[in-house]
Amino acid sequence: MLKTMSKPRKRLTRAESRAQTRATLMAVGREHFLRYGLGGAVAEKIAEDAGYSRGALYSNFDGKQDLFLAVIREEQDCRMEAFSSIFKEEPSAKQRLRKMRNAMADVVTDPDWIVLRAEFEAGALRNDRIRQTFVEIHRRQVRHAGNLIRNLARSSEIHLGIKPNEFMMIILNLSHGLVITQKILGAELSPKGTRHLIHSLFDHLIRSS
């Protein structure tokens, strides 16, 4: 009987190995931040659960706070890419608006993101470095999404009564406030009810003919 020879595993380059280590630490760190919060998470435990030494974490990140901010940046980048993809995939202005309306509600009502966003906001109130990162990310988010809305509003089918960046400031901040309140209230304000309020706010500010 012929034996099948398995191909030797390709050796990772230094850069590939570092990227893999960072990705694993971020994935495990994300779970710890969700479970314990930024204050309760422990850097050494994150490294241990990821299968690395404490030194590996500190050679890739300045510490727990730096790891948390890397997780937040990755989350935000994924969300901005999701919004951009709507415009690449859908040529109709009406359909783009409808998909953006649903995507906005999907993003802010994501259970994990509600917790991470609340931790990010709380950290920004107490820590200057986190606050600076919050301001940077918020500005970039408003600018990026505002440009998408600006392009959308060029269509005669779309009616926007305020400036695109103002629209995004209102939608993002009021929506995040709603979902955090819903998380705290529980059954008193259902996720479905929160989603309805976000849609209502969206429709009040922008609509299609």
N, C-alpha and C positions, 0 to 999 in steps of 0.2 A: 504494500500500500504506500503510495507516494505521500510524503508529508508536505503540507503547505507551509511555506516559509513566510512568516509575518515580516512585513517591512519594518526596518528600524525606525523608531519615532524620531522625527526631525528635531534637532536640538534648537531650542529657542535662542534668538540673539539676545544680547543684554537689554536692548530696548523693548523687545517683545516680552521678556521675562518681567521687566519692571512694569510694563503696561498691564500684564496679567495680574501681578501682585496688587497693583493699585485698584484694578477692577474688582478683585475679590474682596479686598478690604472695604471698598465702598459699598458693595452689596451686603456684606455682613454688618457694616456700620449702619447702613440704612435700617436694617431690621432692629438693631439695638436702639437707635434713636426713636423708632416707632414704638418700641416696647417700654423703654425707660426714660425717654426724653433726653435732651442734650445734657441736662444737669445730672441725670442718673446714670447715663452710659459711662462705662469705664474703658479707657483706651486699651489697657492690658487684656481685658476680657474680650474685646473686639478682635484683637490680634490673635489671641488663643483660639477663639471660635473659627477664625478664618484659616487657621493652620499655620500661622506665622509667629515669629518671635516679636517681642515688644520693640526690638530694634528695627525690625522690618517696617513696622508702622511709622516709626519716627524718622526713618530714612526716606519715606515717601510723602509724609505729611508732617507739618510742624507740630501736630498734636491732635487731640480729639476735636477741637473747634475747627481746625483747618479741614479735617476729614468731613465734618458736618457741612461746611460751606461747599466742599467739592460735591457732596451728594445733592445739595440744593441746586447748584449750578447745572448739574447733569439733568435733574428733574425739569428745570426751566427750559433748558435747551431742547429736550424731547417735546415739550409742550409747544414751543415756538415752531419747531419743525412740523408738528402735526397741523398747526394752523396754516403754515406755508403750503403744505401738500394739498390742502383744499383748493387753493387757487391754481395749482398745477394740474389737478385732475378734473376740475369742473369749470367749463367755459361760461355757463349761464350765470349772470349776476344774481338772479333770484335764487338759484340753487346754491350758489356760494353763500349767500346770506343765510339761507335755511341751515346749511351744514355748519356754518360758523356759529349760529345760534345754538345748535345742539352740541357742538364741540365745546363751546364755552361752558355750558351746563355740565357736560361730562367731566371736564377738567376740574372745575372747582368743587364738584360733589364727589370726587374720587376719595374714598375713605382714608387712604394712606396720605394723600396730599393734604387733606384737611389737618391732620396731625402734624406733618412736617412744616406746613405753612404756619401753624400756630406756634410751634417751637421757634421758627425763624423770626416771627414778629416779636415774641417775648424776649428772645435773645437780643434783638435790635434795640429794644427799650433799655437794656441793661449794659450792653457791651458796645463800645465805640467801633471796634473792628467789624462786628456783625452788622451794626447799623450802616456803616459805609458800604458793605457788600449789599445790604438790602436796598439802599438808595441806588446803587449802580445797577443791580438787576432789575429793579422796578422801572427805572428810566429806560433801560434797554427794552424791556417788555412792552412798555407803553409806546415807545418809538416804533418798534417792529410791528406790533399789532395795529398801531395807528396808521402806518403806511399801507397795510393791507386794507383797512377800512377806507382810507383815502382813495385807493385805487378802485375799490368797490363802489364808492359814492360817485365816481365819474359817470357811472351808467345812469341814464335817464329814468331807469326803473327803480332806483334806490333813492330814498328820501332820508337825509340826515340833518337834523335841526341844530346840531352843535359841531364844534371842531372834532376831527377824528381822535386826536390825543385826549381831548376832554371826555369823549365817549368812552375810551378805554379806561381812563382814570376812574370814572363812575362805575362802569361795569365790573372791573377787576376788584376794586376795593369794597364796594357794597356787596358783591357776590361772595367774596371771601368772608366778610363779616357775617353774612347770613348763614353760611355753612358751618362756621365755627359755633355760632349761637345754636344752630340745630343740633350739632354734636353734643352740646352741653344740655340742651332741653330734652333731647330724646323724643319720646312719643308725643310730647306737646307740640312739636313742629316736625312733621315727618319729612324724610328725604324727598318724597314725591311733592309735598307742599312747597318745600324749598326750591325745588327745580321749577315749579310753576311760577314762583315769585321771580326767579331769575329770568325766565322767559318773558314774563310780563314787563319787567324792567327793560329788557333788550328791545322788545316790541314798541315800548313807549319812546325809546330814543332813536330807533332806526327801523324803517319798514320798506317794503317793496310795493310798487303799484300793480 
